[in-house]
Amino acid sequence: MQSTSPWTFASAYLTSAFSEKATLLIEKKILVYIIYGKYAKH
């Protein structure tokens, strides 16, 4: 049996791409939160 089937490769690629987008969204939310916090402290 081959472990490198197209389905395994596709699922791994989708998972990595999704995790990358998720981390980018989290980083953006943190940046926005920090920026808004600084402006709100004025």
N, C-alpha and C positions, 0 to 999 in steps of 0.2 A: 504493500500500500504506500502511495506517495503522500507525504504530509503537506506538500506544497501544491494543493489543488487550487484552481481558479477561485473557488468560493472562499477558501481560507485567506488567500491573498487579498480578495476584494473586501472581506470583512475586516481584515487587519488594516487595510488602507483607509477604509471608512472610519474605523475607530480612531486611528491616529489623527485623521483630518478633523474629526469631530472634537477630539480632546484639544487640538490646537486652537480651534475656533472658540471653544469653551474657555480656555485659559486667556485668550485675547479679550473676550467679553468681560471676564472677571477683572482683568487688569484695567480695562477701560472704566468699569464701574468704580473700582477703587480710586483711580485717578480723579474721576468726576466727583466722588465723595470727598476726597481731600481738598480739591479746588473749591467746591461749594462750602466746605467747612471753613476754609481760610477766608473766603469772602463774607461768610455769615458772621465771623468774629469781628468784623469792622464795626 
